[in-house]
Amino acid sequence: MSQETPEAAGGQEGPGVLAPGPLRADVVVVGAGITGVATALLLADGGADVVVLDKAAAGATTTARSTGKLSVLQGVQLARVAHHGDEAVGSYLAAGFAGLGWLRRTLEDLGVPVENRDDLTVATTAAQAPDVEAVLSTCSRHGLAATWEDEPPYPVPAFGAVRLPGQGQVDPLRMLSALRSRLRARGVPVHDGVRVRQVRRLRSGVALRTTRGTVLAEHVVLATGTPPGRLGGLFLRLEAGRSLLTTWDVPDPAALPAGFAGTMSITAGSPTRSLRMAGGLLMVGGEGYLTGREPNPAARLATLDDWTRTHLPVGTAHHAWAAQDYVSDTGLPFVGPAVPGDERVLVATGYGKWGLTTGAGAGLALAGRLLGEPVEWGSALEPWARPPEPTSRSAATFGEQSKGWACAATRPTGEAPAGSEVSRVCPHLGGVVRWNDQEQSWDCPVHGSRFAADGTLLEGPATENLARR
C-alpha cells in the first residue's frame, strides 16, 4: 500500500510503504479466507482488476482453523433455515451446492485432494431426535438423497441419524494455500499484514484507511467474518462464537465403530461433538461458547478432552485450537450490500460455523453481482432481504453492552497473567473485555472483538488496539 497523506493518517506514517500515492483497483477484497479468495479468483477470471488484503497470513484465517468439512447437510442448519420457508431453504441449498461444486472442480485442478465422505447428523438424546427428523423432512422436500439410520457409526449410543452421501473433507490450510497461489499466478496481489481501519464511501467509490496506507476502489468486498467498525450496523445483527478443536492419535483404527472412517459427523444438540478422521488423526470439535462470555474456556477444553478419552480409542493428543465464526439474527448468511441499495461495499458473513461450502457459494454470488452476472439465488441471502429478528441472545448482548458503557466511565484496566497492563474497554463500542485463560487473550463479550495479552487487536469489528493504561 501507499503511505497516507498526513491528513488521512493523522500525521503518522504506516509501515510497509510500497509506492507513492494510494493503491487503486476496480475491486478490493478484504479477507483472504475461502470467501475472499473465491471472490477474487472469480473476479480475476472475469477480467476485473482485483487486490486482496488480509490482516494475517493464511494459517491465521478462520478457514484454515476450520474442521475442513465440505457439506450441505450441516447438522441441523437446514431445519433452522426452514422456518423462513422452502424458498429460503432452496436458495440456501443452491448456494451450498454451487460452492461445493466450485470447490471440487477448482481443487481437483489444483491437485488438492478432496476425500469423499458421508455426512451424519446424529441425535445423542431422545430430545434431539425430533430435530434430526426435521432435517430429514427438509432434505426430502428438496430432493436430497438423505436417509435415516437407527444405528449410525458413532462412538456413543444414538437415537438415530440422518446420512447424506456425496459430501467431502479437505485439509483447509492446504486448500487455502493452493487457492492463494493461483491468485498470485493470475497476477492478483495478496497483501498479508494489512488491517483496515476505516471504510469510507465516496461519490466515486470507496476509500480504505489501512495500517499500510490508503486504498481506493470502485467496490469493496468485506469477507472478514464481521465488517470492521460500525458499517451498516451489521455488528448489531451478528453474534460471535468460538469453537474448540483437537486432534488425536488412534493407535488401533480397527477399534473405531465399523464404518466410522467413511463418515464425518456432528451431533444435533448440546454438547456439540464434531468428528472426522484427518490425515491419520482423529479430529474432535465441540464445547463452543459465545466469545467473551465463557468464564473458564480452559475447563471447556478439559471437558472435550475427557469426553474424547472416555468414548474413543485415542492415544496422544496432538493439537488444540479455537476458531471464531458469526451467527446472524435470521440464521441465514449475509451476502450482499452492507447498506441497502449501495453496491459499493459488499459483505459476506454469518455462516454459523459452516463457512467452507457456504463461503465459496458467497464468493460466486459476490463475483456474479460485480461482473453483472448475478446468480438467481443470491438475492435471498442479502443482509436486508429480511428484517432484523431480535432474539433472546440480542437482549443478552444489549445487557453486556450496557455493562460496558457503565464501566467505560471509570476506564477500568486489567493486568493479564503475562504482566501486560491494558485498558479493558473495547475500542469498538465500550464493552469490557474479559481474560480468556485458554487462549491467553482479551475477549469482548459484546460483539466478539479479541485482543492479545498486550492489547494488540486479533479479530472482530474493532479497528484499534486496546489502550495502554
Helices and strands as residue ranges (DSSP letters): H 6-9, E 23-30, H 34-45, E 50-53, G 58-60, E 69-70, H 77-81, G 82-84, H 86-110, E 115-122, G 126-128, H 129-141, E 147-149, E 161-169, H 172-185, E 190-191, E 196-202, E 205-210, E 213-225, G 231-237, E 238-248, G 253-255, G 260-262, E 263-267, E 273-278, E 281-290, H 297-311, E 317-328, E 334-337, E 345-349, H 355-370, G 378-381, H 392-408, E 413-415, E 421-423, E 434-436, E 441-443, E 450-452, E 457-459
